[in-house]
Amino acid sequence: MADFQGVEKQLNQLRLNIDVIRKCVIYALGSVMMIGVAPEYLGVWLAWRGITLVLPGWVYQWGDDKLYSLYQRLVLFFFETCTRTEVVVYGDADDALKKRESVLYLANHQSTVDWLVADMVSIRGGSLGHLRYVMKDTLQLIPLYGHYFYAHGCIYVKRGKFNQQKMIRALDYLTDPRIPTWLVIFPEGTRYYPATPKVIEKSEQFARDNNLKRPSEEAAVMDGHDGSGRKKQNQLVLKHHLVPKVKGTWLVAEHLHAKFDALYDVSVFYEGCVSQDGVRGNAPQLIEFLMGRCKKVHIHIRRIPMTEVPNEEEQLKTWLQNLYIEKDKLAENFFTKDNEKRATVQKRLGGHASRISIWSTLSSFLFFTAITVPFVCTKIGRQLYLQLLLYGTLGSYGWLAIRSVC
């Protein structure tokens, strides 16, 4: 009996070691390949850009969206297929993702993985190539990709030095009805990250300084007493989100209101970031996620017709604050201290696992592997690779500096 237990223990340890090795291989291969194919990707993109220079912008964008989708499928091959992360969807997800429409994708922000979740959602809606983001300006510094994001239709904005006119010019390009778009924006502006409480405190102070209030029906409850004789404060202090900023969202809503069919209110919850004591910790970041440390991602989608979304700034500000109060209530189901309630959230809220076919991501991995071989195995290929890397990086930085896109 003792011998059997010893063998079983050794087998369990072997399985654990194999799993660790598998995760390390995925991390190493994924990191090298996703970053390493940048010059090759740039070469293909430059060829397409050159071919379409004399053609209408929407023709270029059609091909570029195909190329973008191809690369993002490679990303998902490592981040979803290889990590075996289970995606659970809720709310209007099934019906909304059948519609193939242009949307304003509005989501909570807590991790460097949040943009990848947009990949996971859009591939299920057949719109992966149409993703574009409102991004902070520092992402321009990513070699090669920093310039490409802007060429794809993403919009850079500066914190603290927000240039409204430059954002409007970038939005004007997307008004063309022949350029289908999922425009992703995170109204909180930065991540809700428990490890940096100063950011959360600053958000709460922002609510107080700007006299942000809860809606009237909530105020009626909050204006009561808490049993200690002290009057409760009717301040917009969110428990699981930062207070949303309205300016960027308003500009998007105002200039693209007629283009979008709907707003997708997306709430993302990463399983495993709540302790046994019910204390919320940090959401997994890119490296942790790629190492397979998040087994399940919960995605709640609420489809709101664009006709119900205000495009006047003050009205949108109130509407957005109310939306985040609702998101905060939803978050309580996932960040509750009640372990049993948290364990049954999928069943209670009617969620179900959503899977994509392995071929939808594996095909992209095989494609990029195939085009990498001549670059690695031939002298001309290696020279071309280094030239694309060097001159592409310098050229893209120079172009962004001259254009001053944000």
C-alpha positions as CSV (number, residue, x, y, z in Angstrom):
1,M,0.0,0.0,0.0
2,A,2.8,2.4,0.9
3,D,4.6,1.6,-2.4
4,F,1.4,2.4,-4.3
5,Q,1.0,5.7,-2.5
6,G,4.7,6.5,-3.3
7,V,4.2,5.8,-7.0
8,E,1.0,7.8,-7.1
9,K,2.8,10.7,-5.4
10,Q,5.6,10.5,-8.0
11,L,3.2,10.4,-10.8
12,N,1.4,13.5,-9.5
13,Q,4.7,15.3,-9.2
14,L,5.6,14.3,-12.8
15,R,2.3,15.6,-14.1
16,L,2.9,18.9,-12.2
17,N,6.4,19.2,-13.7
18,I,5.1,18.4,-17.2
19,D,2.4,21.1,-16.8
20,V,5.0,23.6,-15.7
21,I,7.2,22.8,-18.7
22,R,4.2,23.1,-21.0
23,K,3.4,26.5,-19.7
24,C,7.0,27.7,-19.9
25,V,7.2,26.5,-23.5
26,I,3.9,28.3,-24.4
27,Y,5.2,31.5,-22.8
28,A,8.6,31.4,-24.5
29,L,7.3,30.4,-27.9
30,G,4.4,32.8,-27.7
31,S,6.5,35.8,-26.7
32,V,9.1,35.1,-29.3
33,M,6.7,34.6,-32.1
34,M,4.2,37.4,-31.4
35,I,7.0,39.9,-31.1
36,G,9.3,38.3,-33.6
37,V,7.0,38.3,-36.6
38,A,6.6,42.1,-36.4
39,P,9.1,42.8,-39.3
40,E,7.5,40.2,-41.5
41,Y,4.0,41.6,-40.7
42,L,5.3,45.1,-41.5
43,G,6.6,43.8,-44.8
44,V,3.3,42.4,-45.8
45,W,1.5,45.5,-44.6
46,L,3.8,47.8,-46.6
47,A,3.2,45.8,-49.7
48,W,-0.6,46.2,-49.3
49,R,-0.3,49.8,-48.4
50,G,1.7,50.5,-51.6
51,I,-0.7,48.6,-53.8
52,T,-3.7,50.6,-52.4
53,L,-2.1,54.1,-52.3
54,V,-4.1,55.3,-55.3
55,L,-7.3,53.5,-54.3
56,P,-10.1,54.7,-51.9
57,G,-9.3,54.4,-48.2
58,W,-12.0,51.8,-47.6
59,V,-10.3,49.4,-50.0
60,Y,-7.0,49.7,-48.1
61,Q,-8.9,49.2,-44.8
62,W,-10.7,46.1,-46.1
63,G,-7.4,44.4,-46.7
64,D,-5.8,45.7,-43.6
65,D,-8.7,44.4,-41.5
66,K,-8.0,41.0,-43.0
67,L,-4.4,41.2,-42.1
68,Y,-5.1,42.5,-38.6
69,S,-7.5,39.6,-38.0
70,L,-4.8,37.1,-39.1
71,Y,-2.3,38.5,-36.6
72,Q,-4.9,38.6,-33.7
73,R,-5.8,35.0,-34.4
74,L,-2.1,34.2,-33.8
75,V,-2.4,36.1,-30.5
76,L,-5.5,34.1,-29.5
77,F,-3.8,30.8,-30.5
78,F,-1.4,31.4,-27.5
79,F,-3.7,33.3,-25.2
80,E,-6.8,31.1,-25.5
81,T,-6.2,27.9,-27.4
82,C,-2.8,27.0,-25.7
83,T,-3.7,28.4,-22.3
84,R,-7.0,26.4,-22.4
85,T,-8.8,29.4,-20.9
86,E,-12.5,28.9,-20.7
87,V,-14.6,31.8,-21.9
88,V,-18.0,32.1,-20.3
89,V,-20.5,34.5,-21.8
90,Y,-23.6,36.1,-20.3
91,G,-26.4,38.6,-21.0
92,D,-27.0,39.5,-24.7
93,A,-23.8,37.8,-25.9
94,D,-25.4,35.1,-28.1
95,D,-27.9,37.4,-29.9
96,A,-25.6,40.4,-30.2
97,L,-22.7,38.5,-31.7
98,K,-24.8,37.2,-34.5
99,K,-25.6,40.7,-35.8
100,R,-22.3,41.6,-37.6
101,E,-22.7,45.3,-36.8
102,S,-20.6,48.3,-36.1
103,V,-20.4,49.0,-32.4
104,L,-19.0,51.1,-29.6
105,Y,-17.4,48.6,-27.3
106,L,-17.3,50.0,-23.8
107,A,-15.6,47.9,-21.1
108,N,-14.3,48.0,-17.5
109,H,-10.5,48.2,-17.2
110,Q,-8.5,46.2,-14.7
111,S,-5.8,44.3,-16.6
112,T,-3.3,44.5,-19.5
113,V,-5.3,41.5,-20.8
114,D,-8.5,43.5,-21.3
115,W,-7.7,44.3,-25.0
116,L,-7.3,40.5,-25.5
117,V,-10.8,39.9,-24.2
118,A,-12.0,42.2,-26.9
119,D,-10.3,39.8,-29.3
120,M,-12.1,36.9,-27.7
121,V,-15.5,38.7,-28.0
122,S,-15.0,40.0,-31.6
123,I,-13.8,36.7,-33.0
124,R,-17.0,35.1,-31.8
125,G,-18.9,37.9,-33.6
126,G,-17.0,37.6,-36.8
127,S,-15.5,41.1,-36.5
128,L,-12.0,40.5,-35.2
129,G,-10.4,42.6,-38.0
130,H,-12.7,45.5,-37.3
131,L,-11.3,46.1,-33.8
132,R,-9.9,49.6,-33.2
133,Y,-9.0,51.1,-29.8
134,V,-8.8,54.5,-28.1
135,M,-5.3,54.1,-26.7
136,K,-3.0,56.0,-24.4
137,D,-0.2,57.8,-26.3
138,T,2.7,55.9,-24.7
139,L,1.7,52.8,-26.8
140,Q,3.2,54.7,-29.8
141,L,6.6,53.6,-28.4
142,I,6.0,49.9,-29.2
143,P,8.5,49.3,-32.1
144,L,6.7,48.9,-35.5
145,Y,3.3,48.1,-33.9
146,G,3.0,51.6,-32.5
147,H,2.8,53.1,-35.9
148,Y,0.7,50.3,-37.3
149,F,-2.1,50.7,-34.7
150,Y,-2.6,54.2,-35.9
151,A,-2.6,53.1,-39.5
152,H,-5.2,50.5,-38.6
153,G,-7.6,53.2,-37.3
154,C,-6.8,53.2,-33.6
155,I,-6.8,56.6,-31.9
156,Y,-4.1,57.8,-29.5
157,V,-4.9,60.2,-26.7
158,K,-2.7,62.0,-24.1
159,R,-3.6,62.0,-20.4
160,G,-3.6,65.4,-19.0
161,K,-3.0,67.1,-22.4
162,F,-6.0,65.8,-24.3
163,N,-6.2,67.3,-27.8
164,Q,-9.8,67.3,-28.8
165,Q,-9.2,68.4,-32.4
166,K,-6.7,65.6,-33.1
167,M,-9.1,63.0,-31.8
168,I,-11.9,64.4,-34.0
169,R,-9.7,64.2,-37.1
170,A,-8.9,60.5,-36.3
171,L,-12.6,59.8,-35.8
172,D,-13.5,61.4,-39.1
173,Y,-11.7,58.7,-40.9
174,L,-14.0,56.1,-39.3
175,T,-17.2,57.8,-40.4
176,D,-17.0,56.1,-43.8
177,P,-19.9,53.5,-43.7
178,R,-17.7,51.2,-45.8
179,I,-15.3,50.8,-42.9
180,P,-17.0,48.5,-40.3
181,T,-15.7,49.2,-36.8
182,W,-15.7,48.0,-33.3
183,L,-14.3,50.9,-31.4
184,V,-13.0,49.9,-28.0
185,I,-12.9,52.5,-25.2
186,F,-12.2,52.1,-21.5
187,P,-13.9,55.1,-19.9
188,E,-12.1,54.6,-16.6
189,G,-9.0,55.7,-18.4
190,T,-6.7,53.5,-16.3
191,R,-6.8,50.1,-14.6
192,Y,-8.7,49.4,-11.4
193,Y,-5.8,47.8,-9.6
194,P,-6.0,47.0,-5.9
195,A,-2.2,47.0,-5.6
196,T,-2.2,50.7,-6.4
197,P,-4.8,52.1,-3.9
198,K,-3.7,55.7,-4.7
199,V,-5.3,55.4,-8.1
200,I,-8.6,54.3,-6.5
201,E,-8.4,57.1,-3.9
202,K,-7.7,59.6,-6.7
203,S,-10.8,58.4,-8.5
204,E,-12.9,58.8,-5.4
205,Q,-11.5,62.3,-4.9
206,F,-12.4,63.1,-8.5
207,A,-16.0,62.2,-7.7
208,R,-16.1,64.4,-4.7
209,D,-14.3,67.3,-6.4
210,N,-16.8,67.2,-9.3
211,N,-19.8,66.7,-7.0
212,L,-20.8,63.5,-8.8
213,K,-24.0,62.1,-7.3
214,R,-25.8,58.8,-7.5
215,P,-29.1,58.8,-9.5
216,S,-32.2,60.0,-7.7
217,E,-33.7,56.6,-6.8
218,E,-30.4,55.6,-5.2
219,A,-30.1,58.9,-3.4
220,A,-33.5,58.2,-1.7
221,V,-31.9,55.2,-0.1
222,M,-28.5,56.8,0.6
223,D,-30.0,59.8,2.2
224,G,-31.2,57.6,5.1
225,H,-29.2,56.9,8.2
226,D,-26.8,54.0,8.7
227,G,-28.0,53.2,12.3
228,S,-25.2,55.2,13.9
229,G,-27.0,58.5,13.7
230,R,-24.7,59.7,10.9
231,K,-26.3,60.6,7.6
232,K,-25.1,58.6,4.6
233,Q,-23.4,60.4,1.8
234,N,-24.8,60.4,-1.7
235,Q,-21.5,60.4,-3.5
236,L,-20.7,58.4,-6.6
237,V,-18.1,56.1,-5.0
238,L,-17.9,52.8,-6.9
239,K,-16.7,49.7,-5.2
240,H,-15.3,47.8,-8.1
241,H,-14.6,50.4,-10.8
242,L,-13.0,53.8,-11.1
243,V,-15.3,56.8,-11.9
244,P,-15.7,56.9,-15.7
245,K,-14.4,60.0,-17.6
246,V,-16.8,61.3,-20.2
247,K,-14.8,63.5,-22.6
248,G,-13.4,60.7,-24.9
249,T,-16.6,58.7,-24.8
250,W,-18.6,61.7,-25.6
251,L,-16.5,62.7,-28.7
252,V,-16.8,59.1,-30.0
253,A,-20.6,59.0,-29.4
254,E,-21.1,62.5,-31.0
255,H,-19.0,61.9,-34.1
256,L,-19.9,58.3,-34.8
257,H,-23.4,58.1,-33.4
258,A,-24.9,57.6,-36.8
259,K,-22.3,55.0,-37.8
260,F,-22.7,52.6,-34.8
261,D,-25.7,50.2,-34.6
262,A,-25.3,49.7,-30.9
263,L,-23.2,50.1,-27.8
264,Y,-21.9,46.9,-26.2
265,D,-21.6,47.4,-22.5
266,V,-19.0,44.7,-21.6
267,S,-18.1,43.7,-18.1
268,V,-15.1,41.3,-17.7
269,F,-14.3,39.3,-14.6
270,Y,-11.2,37.1,-14.3
271,E,-11.7,34.0,-12.1
272,G,-9.2,33.5,-9.3
273,C,-8.6,37.0,-8.2
274,V,-10.7,36.8,-5.0
275,S,-9.1,35.2,-2.0
276,Q,-10.8,32.6,0.3
277,D,-11.5,35.5,2.7
278,G,-13.4,37.3,-0.1
279,V,-10.8,40.0,-0.6
280,R,-10.4,41.2,-4.2
281,G,-6.9,41.0,-5.5
282,N,-5.3,42.1,-8.8
283,A,-6.6,40.7,-12.1
284,P,-4.1,38.6,-14.0
285,Q,-1.7,40.6,-16.3
286,L,-0.3,39.5,-19.6
287,I,2.5,37.3,-18.4
288,E,0.4,35.6,-15.8
289,F,-2.4,35.0,-18.3
290,L,-0.1,33.6,-20.9
291,M,1.3,31.2,-18.2
292,G,-2.2,29.8,-17.8
293,R,-2.9,31.2,-14.4
294,C,-6.4,32.3,-15.3
295,K,-8.6,29.3,-16.0
296,K,-11.8,31.1,-16.7
297,V,-12.9,34.5,-18.0
298,H,-16.5,35.7,-17.4
299,I,-17.8,38.2,-20.1
300,H,-21.2,39.9,-19.6
301,I,-22.4,41.7,-22.7
302,R,-25.4,44.1,-22.7
303,R,-26.4,45.3,-26.1
304,I,-27.8,48.9,-26.1
305,P,-29.2,50.3,-29.3
306,M,-27.4,53.5,-30.3
307,T,-30.7,55.3,-30.3
308,E,-30.7,54.9,-26.5
309,V,-27.2,56.4,-26.1
310,P,-27.1,60.2,-25.6
311,N,-24.7,62.2,-27.7
312,E,-25.0,65.5,-25.7
313,E,-22.1,65.7,-23.2
314,E,-23.9,66.4,-20.0
315,Q,-26.6,63.9,-20.7
316,L,-24.0,61.3,-21.6
317,K,-22.1,62.0,-18.4
318,T,-25.1,61.2,-16.3
319,W,-26.0,58.2,-18.4
320,L,-22.4,56.8,-18.2
321,Q,-22.3,57.2,-14.4
322,N,-25.6,55.3,-14.1
323,L,-24.2,52.6,-16.4
324,Y,-21.2,52.2,-14.1
325,I,-23.4,51.9,-11.0
326,E,-25.1,49.0,-12.8
327,K,-21.8,47.5,-13.7
328,D,-20.8,47.8,-10.0
329,K,-23.9,45.9,-8.9
330,L,-23.1,43.2,-11.5
331,A,-19.5,42.9,-10.2
332,E,-20.8,42.1,-6.7
333,N,-21.8,38.6,-8.1
334,F,-18.1,37.9,-8.9
335,F,-16.3,39.7,-6.1
336,T,-18.6,38.8,-3.2
337,K,-17.1,37.4,0.0
338,D,-19.8,34.6,-0.2
339,N,-17.8,31.7,-1.6
340,E,-20.9,29.7,-2.4
341,K,-22.5,32.6,-4.3
342,R,-19.3,33.2,-6.2
343,A,-19.0,29.5,-7.1
344,T,-22.5,29.4,-8.5
345,V,-22.5,32.7,-10.4
346,Q,-22.4,31.0,-13.8
347,K,-25.5,29.1,-13.1
348,R,-27.4,31.9,-11.4
349,L,-26.7,34.5,-14.1
350,G,-27.3,32.0,-17.0
351,G,-23.7,31.9,-18.3
352,H,-22.4,29.2,-20.6
353,A,-19.0,28.3,-22.0
354,S,-18.3,29.6,-25.5
355,R,-15.6,27.9,-27.6
356,I,-14.0,28.7,-30.9
357,S,-12.7,26.0,-33.2
358,I,-9.0,25.2,-32.9
359,W,-8.5,25.7,-36.7
360,S,-9.6,29.4,-36.4
361,T,-6.4,30.1,-34.5
362,L,-4.1,27.2,-35.5
363,S,-4.4,28.2,-39.2
364,S,-2.8,31.6,-38.3
365,F,0.0,30.0,-36.3
366,L,0.8,27.8,-39.3
367,F,0.7,30.8,-41.7
368,F,3.1,32.9,-39.7
369,T,5.4,29.8,-39.1
370,A,5.5,29.3,-42.9
371,I,6.5,32.9,-43.7
372,T,9.1,32.9,-40.9
373,V,11.0,30.0,-42.4
374,P,12.5,31.8,-45.4
375,F,13.4,34.8,-43.2
376,V,15.3,32.5,-40.7
377,C,16.8,30.0,-43.1
378,T,18.1,32.1,-45.9
379,K,20.8,34.8,-45.9
380,I,18.6,37.2,-48.0
381,G,15.7,36.6,-45.6
382,R,17.8,37.4,-42.5
383,Q,19.2,40.6,-44.1
384,L,15.6,41.7,-45.1
385,Y,14.4,40.9,-41.6
386,L,17.0,43.1,-40.0
387,Q,16.4,46.0,-42.5
388,L,12.7,45.9,-41.9
389,L,13.3,45.9,-38.1
390,L,15.8,48.7,-38.2
391,Y,14.5,51.0,-40.9
392,G,10.8,50.2,-40.1
393,T,11.3,51.2,-36.4
394,L,13.1,54.4,-37.2
395,G,10.7,55.3,-40.0
396,S,7.6,54.6,-37.9
397,Y,8.9,56.7,-35.0
398,G,9.8,59.5,-37.4
399,W,6.4,59.4,-39.0
400,L,4.5,59.5,-35.7
401,A,6.7,62.4,-34.5
402,I,6.1,64.4,-37.7
403,R,2.3,63.7,-37.7
404,S,2.0,64.4,-34.0
405,V,-1.1,62.2,-33.9
406,C,-2.3,63.1,-30.4
